Amino acid sequence: MSESDAFDLIQLAFWAMLKGSGPAVGAAMMVGIVVALLQALTQVQEMTLTFVPKIIAIFVAIAVSGSFIGEQMLAFTQNVYSHIEKGF
């Protein structure tokens, strides 16, 4: 395995991680913005109010996009195994 092969593998792993975590992170960001806006408008500064909606949104996002996340991980794994099979 050469240095460029290792960098390519790291780049593929990085993009697979970003694609896989994107739906959950996006859902948490959107809910966080909405809750922060509601807290600013109503001046209710309860610290635990932000956690419960985010956790629920993350679980829903993972449940909805689970097949997409699995597909991304499968594609990455198949790519790595094909490289191993060819000997890089």
C-alpha positions, 0 to 999 in steps of 0.5 A, a space after each residue: 500500500 502506497 502513501 497515495 492509497 492510504 490517503 485515498 482510503 482516509 478520504 473515502 472513510 471521511 466522506 462515508 462518515 460525513 454522509 452517514 452522520 449528515 441526517 442526524 446532525 442536520 436534524 439536530 441543527 434544525 431542531 436546535 435553531 427552532 428551540 433557540 428561536 422559541 426560547 429567545 421569543 418567549 424568554 424561557 431559558 430552561 436548559 433541559 428544554 433543548 435536549 429532549 427535542 434534539 434527542 427525539 429528532 435524532 432518533 427519528 432521523 436515524 430511523 428514517 434514514 437508516 437504510 441510507 446510512 447502511 447503504 453508505 457503509 456497505 458501499 465503503 466496505 465493499 470498496 475497501 474489500 475490493 481494494 484489499 482483494 486487488 492488493 491496492 
